[in-house]
Amino acid sequence: MPGASEGRRLKHWGWGHEDQQLPHEQVVQAAAGIRAHLGFGEGEVERPVPLEDVQLRAPRIQPPPTLAGICDSGDYERASHALGKSYRDVVRGFRGQFDHPPDVVARPRDEKDLTAVLEWAEGADVVAVPFGGGTSVVGGVEYTGERPSVTVDLRALDRVLEVDQTSRAARIQAGATGPGLQEQLREHGLALRHFPQSFEYSTLGGWIATRAGGHFATLWTHIDDLVESVRALTPRGVWESRRLPGSGAGPSPDRMLVGSEGILGVITEAWVRVQASPGFRASASLGFDSFHAGAQAVRALAQSGLHPSNCRLLDPEEAAFTGAANDGRALLVLGFESADHPLDAWLARALELCGDHGGAPTGEPRLRNPEDRGEQARGHAEGAWRDAFLQAPYIRDTLVAAGIISETFETAITWDRFEAFVATVRRTAERAVAEVCGDGPAHVTCRLTHVYPDGAAPYFTVLAPARRGSELEQWNQIKSAVSDAIEAAGGTITHHHAVGRDHRPWYDRQRPEPFAAALRAAKETVDPASILNPGVLVDP
């Protein structure tokens, strides 16, 4: 929806727009309800430091006059582009702590502008950090080195440029947000069907640069699966792959850009695979006596070839916390969608498989066909989980004000190691929280976000009492302990949140060293001055 947010400003410190920030009295009320629900949290509900009270270091460099029209060094632009949206970022922004703001924010209107920005940056030894929606939760947009820096905000490049109805593909600029590209594709009766939790603000270029996970819990789980070709600008020229449905011609140039996190080039557009908007939907929610029993059912579903679009398993505590279920059972939220055929048989077989592992429906299955008018009401469990999922980033701002630590760990592991892995990581997280936050009440929950025939992606959430002023130290100790456990037990340090700067120590251990050397050599070739987001993935 290009231009939909004109006249509105995003918060300089947290999630959403400034006009979405609740009045302090309502934050106090919300905090009281959250504290009562969690069983901890006390003290005054704090207020964020207003922008006018924030002290930013002075810009160390000014753009040349030829770029003045697309550059800004004002406090709002620099503060709002200084941090991502992790718990650590929100705490620092809430307290007015912006230690590494960019010196300049550039908003190129086209590739010509972007080329000029990169030429200036290389010539002046200025770091250039690509920026989409600013929703990174791993330190992906905060340059912490000594050189001056320019943040390159790509959101003006927000158009669907071309649609190929025959091949079901679309050429879309990298700055298009989820709602923006969705609205433009809807005019053609098409959809991308990629819905990360950050969908409202994140961009296509950001999804590609970070290998973002999206809507589908099986089959097309990552943006990788939807990319047909990518175009990027590097300090040494244009990097653009050929449009093909598949190719065996050597290592894929697209795969090198997918997940490159801005170190090899600035993604400007991509051809992506789109599809007709689904008219057939089927969904159900099922309860299991244990998370392990639910996981066995999920494995059967993942290996069945049914390919559910939604297959998310919540442990009993997470199901209760989100309001999806409160009966002490694990909850499976299951869904199918198609633009071509009814899904009754798919859902019926899935329910059969779940029943083999003790799964019992929590309500009537829901079916929707193209002739149905409007969206059928969602079941309580499914709707409650979906609402909690979408509201989580907004609620985190209130958790910070209320003195509550909120952190997540998402990973992936094969089925043969799944049960022991989840137990180890959960136990480590509980022990770390007890050591850092005391023996009082805290919550460590787990859900499965994406599933594969050979494994699953467990997603752990930690909610614990914070010590005011020590949140970052507490966060760091918990983060380190759990990340060490994930890496030692054979999981990946990230399934879909990217590496950034926060995950670098564990990423360095996970990857093969010859691959790291090859990646460094690739960066040196296309970015010899190391101006593109240095410190992410590899060191200069």
C-alpha positions as CSV (number, residue, x, y, z in Angstrom):
1,M,0.0,0.0,0.0
2,P,2.4,2.7,-1.2
3,G,1.9,5.9,0.7
4,A,-0.5,4.4,3.2
5,S,1.6,5.6,6.1
6,E,2.2,9.1,4.8
7,G,1.7,11.6,7.6
8,R,2.4,9.0,10.2
9,R,5.7,8.4,11.9
10,L,7.0,5.1,13.3
11,K,8.1,5.1,16.9
12,H,11.7,6.0,17.3
13,W,12.1,3.4,20.0
14,G,9.5,0.5,19.7
15,W,7.0,-1.2,17.5
16,G,4.4,0.5,15.4
17,H,3.5,4.1,14.7
18,E,3.7,6.9,17.2
19,D,-0.1,7.3,17.1
20,Q,-0.4,3.6,18.2
21,Q,1.4,4.2,21.5
22,L,-1.2,3.8,24.3
23,P,-1.6,6.7,26.8
24,H,0.4,6.0,29.9
25,E,-2.7,5.3,31.9
26,Q,-3.7,2.5,29.6
27,V,-0.1,1.1,29.6
28,V,-0.4,1.0,33.4
29,Q,-3.7,-0.9,33.2
30,A,-2.3,-3.3,30.6
31,A,0.9,-3.9,32.7
32,A,-1.3,-4.7,35.7
33,G,-3.1,-7.4,33.7
34,I,0.1,-8.9,32.3
35,R,1.7,-9.0,35.8
36,A,-1.3,-10.7,37.3
37,H,-1.3,-13.2,34.5
38,L,2.4,-14.0,34.7
39,G,2.7,-13.9,38.5
40,F,5.6,-11.4,38.6
41,G,6.6,-7.8,37.8
42,E,6.4,-5.0,40.3
43,G,7.4,-1.3,40.7
44,E,6.5,1.7,38.8
45,V,5.4,1.3,35.1
46,E,8.0,3.4,33.3
47,R,7.6,5.9,30.5
48,P,9.8,6.0,27.4
49,V,12.3,8.8,27.1
50,P,10.8,11.3,24.6
51,L,12.8,12.1,21.6
52,E,13.3,15.7,22.6
53,D,15.3,14.4,25.7
54,V,17.5,12.1,23.7
55,Q,21.1,13.2,23.2
56,L,22.6,11.9,20.0
57,R,26.2,12.4,19.1
58,A,26.7,15.0,16.3
59,P,26.9,13.8,12.7
60,R,30.5,13.2,11.8
61,I,30.0,13.6,8.0
62,Q,27.7,15.4,5.7
63,P,26.5,14.2,2.3
64,P,27.6,16.1,-0.8
65,P,25.2,18.7,-2.2
66,T,24.1,16.4,-5.0
67,L,22.6,14.0,-2.4
68,A,21.2,16.6,-0.1
69,G,17.7,16.1,-1.4
70,I,17.5,12.5,-0.4
71,C,19.5,12.7,2.9
72,D,18.5,13.7,6.4
73,S,20.6,14.1,9.5
74,G,17.8,15.1,11.9
75,D,17.4,13.5,15.3
76,Y,14.2,11.6,14.5
77,E,15.6,10.0,11.3
78,R,18.8,9.0,13.0
79,A,17.2,7.7,16.1
80,S,14.5,5.7,14.3
81,H,17.2,4.1,12.1
82,A,19.7,3.4,14.9
83,L,18.2,0.2,16.3
84,G,16.2,-2.9,15.2
85,K,13.3,-4.3,17.2
86,S,14.8,-7.0,19.5
87,Y,14.1,-6.9,23.2
88,R,17.6,-5.4,23.7
89,D,16.9,-2.7,21.1
90,V,13.5,-1.8,22.6
91,V,15.0,-1.5,26.1
92,R,17.8,0.8,24.8
93,G,15.4,2.9,22.7
94,F,12.9,3.1,25.6
95,R,15.6,4.5,27.8
96,G,16.9,6.9,25.1
97,Q,20.2,5.0,24.7
98,F,21.3,5.4,21.1
99,D,25.1,4.7,21.2
100,H,25.6,4.1,17.5
101,P,23.2,6.3,15.5
102,P,23.9,6.6,11.8
103,D,25.3,10.0,10.8
104,V,23.0,10.3,7.8
105,V,19.9,8.6,6.6
106,A,19.5,8.4,2.8
107,R,16.2,7.5,1.0
108,P,17.0,6.7,-2.6
109,R,14.1,7.1,-5.0
110,D,15.5,4.8,-7.7
111,E,18.7,2.8,-8.6
112,K,20.4,6.0,-9.9
113,D,20.1,7.6,-6.4
114,L,21.3,4.4,-4.8
115,T,24.3,4.2,-7.1
116,A,25.2,7.7,-6.2
117,V,24.9,7.0,-2.4
118,L,27.2,3.9,-2.7
119,E,29.8,5.8,-4.8
120,W,29.9,8.6,-2.2
121,A,30.1,6.1,0.6
122,E,33.0,4.2,-0.9
123,G,34.9,7.4,-1.8
124,A,34.5,8.9,1.6
125,D,35.0,5.6,3.6
126,V,31.5,5.7,4.9
127,V,29.7,2.5,6.0
128,A,26.4,1.9,4.2
129,V,23.7,-0.1,6.1
130,P,20.7,-1.3,4.0
131,F,17.4,-0.7,5.8
132,G,13.9,-2.0,5.0
133,G,11.4,-2.1,7.7
134,G,13.9,-1.9,10.6
135,T,12.4,-5.0,12.2
136,S,15.6,-7.0,12.7
137,V,15.7,-8.7,16.1
138,V,19.4,-9.8,15.8
139,G,21.3,-6.5,15.5
140,G,21.2,-6.5,11.8
141,V,20.9,-2.7,11.2
142,E,23.1,-1.3,13.9
143,Y,26.6,-0.6,12.8
144,T,28.8,-0.5,15.9
145,G,32.2,0.3,14.4
146,E,34.2,3.5,14.3
147,R,33.7,4.8,10.8
148,P,30.9,7.3,9.9
149,S,27.8,5.6,8.6
150,V,24.8,6.2,6.3
151,T,21.6,4.1,6.7
152,V,20.1,3.5,3.2
153,D,16.4,3.3,3.7
154,L,14.8,1.6,0.6
155,R,11.1,2.1,1.4
156,A,10.6,4.5,-1.5
157,L,11.3,1.6,-3.9
158,D,7.9,0.1,-3.1
159,R,6.2,-0.8,-6.4
160,V,5.1,-4.0,-8.1
161,L,6.7,-3.3,-11.4
162,E,5.6,-6.2,-13.6
163,V,3.3,-9.2,-13.4
164,D,3.7,-12.3,-15.5
165,Q,0.3,-14.1,-15.3
166,T,1.4,-16.9,-17.5
167,S,4.3,-17.9,-15.3
168,R,2.7,-16.7,-12.1
169,A,5.5,-14.4,-11.1
170,A,5.9,-10.7,-10.3
171,R,8.8,-8.2,-10.3
172,I,8.7,-6.2,-7.1
173,Q,10.9,-3.5,-5.7
174,A,12.8,-4.4,-2.5
175,G,11.2,-1.6,-0.4
176,A,7.7,-2.9,-0.7
177,T,6.2,-3.8,2.6
178,G,4.0,-6.8,3.2
179,P,0.7,-4.9,3.0
180,G,1.9,-2.8,0.1
181,L,2.8,-5.6,-2.2
182,Q,-0.3,-7.5,-1.1
183,E,-2.6,-4.7,-2.1
184,Q,-0.9,-4.3,-5.5
185,L,-0.9,-8.0,-6.2
186,R,-4.6,-8.2,-5.2
187,E,-5.4,-6.0,-8.2
188,H,-4.2,-9.0,-10.4
189,G,-6.0,-11.6,-8.4
190,L,-2.6,-12.8,-7.0
191,A,-0.8,-13.2,-3.7
192,L,2.7,-13.9,-2.5
193,R,1.4,-15.7,0.7
194,H,4.5,-14.8,2.8
195,F,3.5,-13.6,6.2
196,P,6.3,-13.2,8.8
197,Q,5.3,-11.8,12.2
198,S,6.8,-8.5,11.0
199,F,4.6,-8.5,7.9
200,E,3.1,-5.1,8.6
201,Y,6.4,-3.2,8.4
202,S,9.1,-5.5,6.9
203,T,10.0,-5.4,3.2
204,L,10.6,-7.8,0.4
205,G,14.2,-6.9,0.3
206,G,14.6,-7.5,4.0
207,W,12.9,-10.9,3.7
208,I,15.3,-11.9,1.0
209,A,18.4,-10.5,2.8
210,T,17.5,-12.4,6.0
211,R,16.1,-15.6,4.6
212,A,12.9,-14.8,6.4
213,G,10.4,-17.5,7.4
214,G,6.8,-16.8,6.5
215,H,3.2,-18.1,6.4
216,F,3.6,-21.7,5.4
217,A,4.5,-24.1,8.2
218,T,5.4,-26.8,5.6
219,L,6.7,-26.9,2.0
220,W,7.3,-23.2,1.2
221,T,8.5,-22.2,4.6
222,H,11.1,-19.5,3.7
223,I,11.3,-16.7,1.2
224,D,14.0,-18.7,-0.6
225,D,11.2,-21.0,-2.0
226,L,9.4,-18.0,-3.5
227,V,12.4,-16.2,-5.2
228,E,12.8,-16.6,-8.9
229,S,15.6,-14.1,-9.4
230,V,17.2,-11.2,-7.5
231,R,18.8,-7.9,-8.6
232,A,21.2,-6.0,-6.3
233,L,23.6,-3.1,-6.7
234,T,27.2,-3.6,-5.4
235,P,30.1,-1.2,-5.3
236,R,31.5,-3.2,-8.3
237,G,28.4,-3.3,-10.5
238,V,24.9,-4.9,-10.9
239,W,24.3,-8.4,-9.6
240,E,21.3,-9.8,-11.3
241,S,20.4,-13.4,-12.0
242,R,18.5,-14.9,-14.9
243,R,14.8,-15.7,-14.5
244,L,14.4,-19.4,-14.5
245,P,12.1,-22.0,-12.8
246,G,15.3,-23.9,-11.9
247,S,18.9,-24.3,-12.9
248,G,21.8,-26.6,-12.4
249,A,24.4,-24.1,-13.7
250,G,26.8,-24.0,-10.8
251,P,26.2,-22.4,-7.4
252,S,23.1,-20.2,-7.5
253,P,23.7,-16.4,-7.6
254,D,20.3,-16.0,-5.9
255,R,21.3,-18.2,-3.1
256,M,24.3,-16.1,-2.4
257,L,22.1,-13.0,-2.0
258,V,19.4,-14.8,-0.1
259,G,20.5,-14.5,3.5
260,S,23.5,-12.2,2.7
261,E,22.2,-9.5,5.1
262,G,23.4,-6.6,3.0
263,I,27.1,-7.5,3.0
264,L,27.4,-8.3,-0.8
265,G,25.0,-5.8,-2.3
266,V,21.9,-3.7,-1.8
267,I,18.9,-5.7,-3.1
268,T,16.7,-3.4,-5.3
269,E,14.1,-5.8,-6.7
270,A,13.3,-9.4,-7.3
271,W,11.1,-11.7,-9.4
272,V,9.0,-13.8,-7.0
273,R,6.6,-16.7,-7.5
274,V,3.1,-15.7,-6.8
275,Q,-0.2,-17.6,-6.8
276,A,-3.9,-17.2,-7.1
277,S,-5.5,-16.0,-3.8
278,P,-6.8,-19.1,-2.0
279,G,-10.6,-19.5,-1.9
280,F,-10.7,-22.9,-0.2
281,R,-9.7,-23.2,3.4
282,A,-9.9,-25.8,6.1
283,S,-8.8,-25.6,9.7
284,A,-9.1,-27.3,13.0
285,S,-7.5,-27.2,16.5
286,L,-6.6,-30.3,18.5
287,G,-5.5,-30.9,22.0
288,F,-2.8,-33.4,23.1
289,D,-2.0,-34.8,26.5
290,S,1.7,-33.7,26.1
291,F,3.9,-31.7,23.8
292,H,5.7,-34.8,22.9
293,A,2.5,-36.6,21.7
294,G,1.7,-33.5,19.7
295,A,5.1,-33.5,18.1
296,Q,4.7,-37.1,17.1
297,A,1.4,-36.2,15.3
298,V,3.2,-33.2,13.7
299,R,6.0,-35.5,12.4
300,A,3.3,-37.8,10.9
301,L,1.7,-34.8,9.2
302,A,5.0,-33.5,7.9
303,Q,5.9,-36.9,6.4
304,S,2.4,-37.6,5.0
305,G,2.6,-35.3,1.9
306,L,-0.5,-33.4,2.9
307,H,1.5,-30.1,3.2
308,P,-0.7,-28.2,5.7
309,S,-0.2,-24.4,5.4
310,N,-0.5,-24.0,9.2
311,C,0.8,-26.7,11.5
312,R,1.8,-24.9,14.8
313,L,2.1,-26.8,18.0
314,L,2.0,-24.9,21.3
315,D,3.0,-26.4,24.6
316,P,0.4,-26.2,27.4
317,E,1.8,-23.1,29.0
318,E,2.1,-21.2,25.8
319,A,-1.5,-22.2,24.8
320,A,-2.7,-20.9,28.2
321,F,-0.7,-17.7,28.0
322,T,-2.0,-16.8,24.5
323,G,-5.6,-17.6,25.6
324,A,-5.8,-20.3,22.9
325,A,-6.5,-23.1,25.4
326,N,-6.5,-23.4,29.2
327,D,-7.0,-27.1,29.8
328,G,-3.4,-28.2,30.5
329,R,-3.0,-29.8,27.0
330,A,-0.7,-29.0,24.2
331,L,-2.6,-27.4,21.3
332,L,-2.1,-28.0,17.5
333,V,-3.4,-25.2,15.2
334,L,-3.9,-26.9,11.8
335,G,-4.9,-25.4,8.5
336,F,-5.0,-26.0,4.7
337,E,-5.6,-23.6,1.9
338,S,-5.9,-23.9,-1.9
339,A,-7.0,-21.8,-4.9
340,D,-7.9,-24.9,-6.9
341,H,-9.8,-27.6,-4.9
342,P,-11.9,-28.3,-1.8
343,L,-9.9,-29.5,1.2
344,D,-12.3,-31.8,3.0
345,A,-10.3,-34.9,2.3
346,W,-7.0,-33.3,3.3
347,L,-8.4,-32.2,6.6
348,A,-10.1,-35.5,7.3
349,R,-6.9,-37.4,6.7
350,A,-5.0,-35.0,8.9
351,L,-7.5,-35.4,11.7
352,E,-7.1,-39.2,11.3
353,L,-3.3,-39.0,11.7
354,C,-3.6,-36.7,14.7
355,G,-6.1,-39.1,16.3
356,D,-3.6,-41.9,16.0
357,H,-1.4,-39.9,18.4
358,G,-4.1,-39.0,20.8
359,G,-5.1,-35.7,19.3
360,A,-8.7,-34.7,20.1
361,P,-10.4,-31.8,18.2
362,T,-11.2,-28.8,20.5
363,G,-14.2,-27.8,18.4
364,E,-15.8,-28.3,15.0
365,P,-13.5,-28.3,12.0
366,R,-14.0,-25.2,9.8
367,L,-14.3,-25.3,6.0
368,R,-14.6,-22.4,3.6
369,N,-15.3,-22.4,-0.1
370,P,-15.0,-19.6,-2.7
371,E,-18.8,-19.1,-2.7
372,D,-18.8,-18.4,1.0
373,R,-19.4,-14.7,1.7
374,G,-16.9,-13.0,4.0
375,E,-14.5,-14.7,6.4
376,Q,-16.1,-17.4,8.5
377,A,-15.6,-16.9,12.2
378,R,-12.4,-18.6,13.4
379,G,-12.6,-21.1,16.2
380,H,-11.7,-19.8,19.6
381,A,-8.3,-21.5,19.9
382,E,-7.2,-20.7,16.3
383,G,-8.4,-17.1,16.5
384,A,-6.9,-16.5,20.0
385,W,-3.5,-17.8,18.9
386,R,-3.5,-15.8,15.7
387,D,-4.4,-12.6,17.5
388,A,-1.7,-13.2,20.2
389,F,0.9,-13.9,17.5
390,L,0.1,-10.6,15.6
391,Q,0.0,-8.5,18.8
392,A,3.2,-9.9,20.4
393,P,5.5,-7.2,19.1
394,Y,3.2,-4.4,20.4
395,I,2.8,-6.1,23.8
396,R,6.6,-6.3,24.1
397,D,6.8,-2.5,24.4
398,T,4.5,-2.8,27.4
399,L,6.5,-5.6,28.9
400,V,9.6,-3.4,28.9
401,A,7.7,-0.6,30.7
402,A,6.4,-3.2,33.2
403,G,9.9,-4.5,34.0
404,I,9.5,-7.9,32.3
405,I,12.2,-9.6,30.2
406,S,11.0,-11.1,26.9
407,E,13.2,-13.1,24.7
408,T,12.8,-15.8,22.1
409,F,15.1,-18.5,20.7
410,E,14.2,-20.1,17.4
411,T,16.1,-23.0,16.0
412,A,15.7,-26.3,14.0
413,I,16.7,-29.9,14.7
414,T,16.1,-33.3,13.0
415,W,13.3,-35.6,14.4
416,D,15.8,-38.2,15.7
417,R,17.2,-35.7,18.1
418,F,14.1,-33.6,18.7
419,E,12.8,-34.8,22.1
420,A,16.2,-34.7,23.8
421,F,17.1,-31.4,22.1
422,V,13.9,-29.6,23.3
423,A,14.4,-31.0,26.8
424,T,18.0,-29.8,27.0
425,V,17.3,-26.3,25.7
426,R,14.2,-25.9,27.9
427,R,16.2,-27.0,31.0
428,T,19.1,-24.7,30.1
429,A,16.7,-21.7,29.7
430,E,15.0,-22.5,33.0
431,R,18.3,-22.8,34.8
432,A,19.7,-19.6,33.3
433,V,16.5,-17.6,34.2
434,A,16.7,-18.9,37.8
435,E,20.4,-17.9,38.1
436,V,19.9,-14.5,36.5
437,C,16.5,-13.5,37.8
438,G,16.1,-15.5,41.0
439,D,14.0,-18.5,41.9
440,G,10.7,-16.7,41.7
441,P,8.1,-17.4,39.0
442,A,9.1,-17.2,35.3
443,H,7.9,-18.8,32.1
444,V,9.8,-20.8,29.5
445,T,7.5,-22.0,26.7
446,C,7.9,-23.8,23.4
447,R,6.0,-24.0,20.1
448,L,6.8,-25.5,16.7
449,T,6.6,-22.8,14.0
450,H,7.7,-24.7,10.9
451,V,7.9,-28.5,10.3
452,Y,9.6,-30.7,7.7
453,P,9.7,-34.4,6.9
454,D,13.1,-34.6,8.6
455,G,12.7,-32.2,11.5
456,A,11.1,-29.2,13.0
457,A,11.7,-25.6,14.2
458,P,11.2,-25.3,17.9
459,Y,10.6,-21.7,19.1
460,F,11.3,-21.0,22.8
461,T,9.9,-17.9,24.6
462,V,11.3,-16.6,27.9
463,L,9.3,-14.3,30.2
464,A,11.0,-13.4,33.5
465,P,11.2,-10.5,36.0
466,A,13.8,-7.8,35.2
467,R,15.9,-5.8,37.5
468,R,15.5,-2.2,36.5
469,G,18.7,-0.9,34.9
470,S,20.2,-4.4,34.6
471,E,17.9,-5.7,31.8
472,L,20.7,-5.8,29.2
473,E,23.1,-7.7,31.5
474,Q,20.3,-10.2,32.3
475,W,19.4,-10.6,28.7
476,N,23.0,-11.2,27.7
477,Q,23.5,-13.9,30.3
478,I,20.3,-15.7,29.3
479,K,21.0,-15.3,25.6
480,S,24.5,-16.7,25.9
481,A,23.5,-19.7,28.0
482,V,20.7,-20.8,25.8
483,S,22.5,-20.1,22.5
484,D,25.5,-22.2,23.8
485,A,23.1,-25.0,24.5
486,I,21.5,-24.8,21.1
487,E,24.8,-24.9,19.3
488,A,26.3,-27.7,21.5
489,A,23.2,-29.9,21.0
490,G,23.5,-29.6,17.2
491,G,20.7,-27.1,16.4
492,T,21.0,-24.0,14.2
493,I,21.5,-20.7,15.9
494,T,18.6,-19.3,13.8
495,H,15.9,-20.9,11.7
496,H,14.4,-17.6,10.4
497,H,15.6,-14.6,12.3
498,A,19.0,-14.2,10.6
499,V,22.5,-13.8,12.1
500,G,23.0,-10.1,12.4
501,R,25.5,-9.1,15.1
502,D,23.8,-10.8,18.0
503,H,24.2,-14.3,16.6
504,R,27.7,-13.9,15.2
505,P,29.6,-15.9,17.9
506,W,27.4,-19.0,17.4
507,Y,27.2,-18.6,13.6
508,D,31.0,-18.6,13.4
509,R,31.0,-21.9,15.2
510,Q,28.2,-23.4,13.1
511,R,29.6,-22.7,9.6
512,P,32.5,-24.6,8.0
513,E,35.7,-22.6,8.0
514,P,36.4,-23.1,4.3
515,F,32.9,-21.6,3.6
516,A,33.7,-18.6,5.8
517,A,36.9,-18.0,3.8
518,A,35.0,-18.2,0.6
519,L,32.3,-15.8,1.8
520,R,35.1,-13.3,2.9
521,A,36.6,-13.6,-0.5
522,A,33.3,-12.9,-2.2
523,K,32.8,-9.8,-0.1
524,E,36.3,-8.6,-0.8
525,T,35.6,-8.9,-4.5
526,V,32.3,-7.0,-4.7
527,D,32.9,-4.7,-1.7
528,P,36.7,-4.2,-1.5
529,A,36.3,-1.1,0.8
530,S,34.0,-3.1,3.1
531,I,31.4,-0.4,3.3
532,L,28.3,-2.7,3.2
533,N,27.1,-3.6,6.7
534,P,30.4,-4.6,8.1
535,G,30.4,-6.9,11.2
536,V,27.5,-9.0,9.9
537,L,28.2,-12.6,8.8
538,V,32.0,-12.0,8.3
539,D,34.6,-9.5,9.4
540,P,36.4,-7.3,6.9
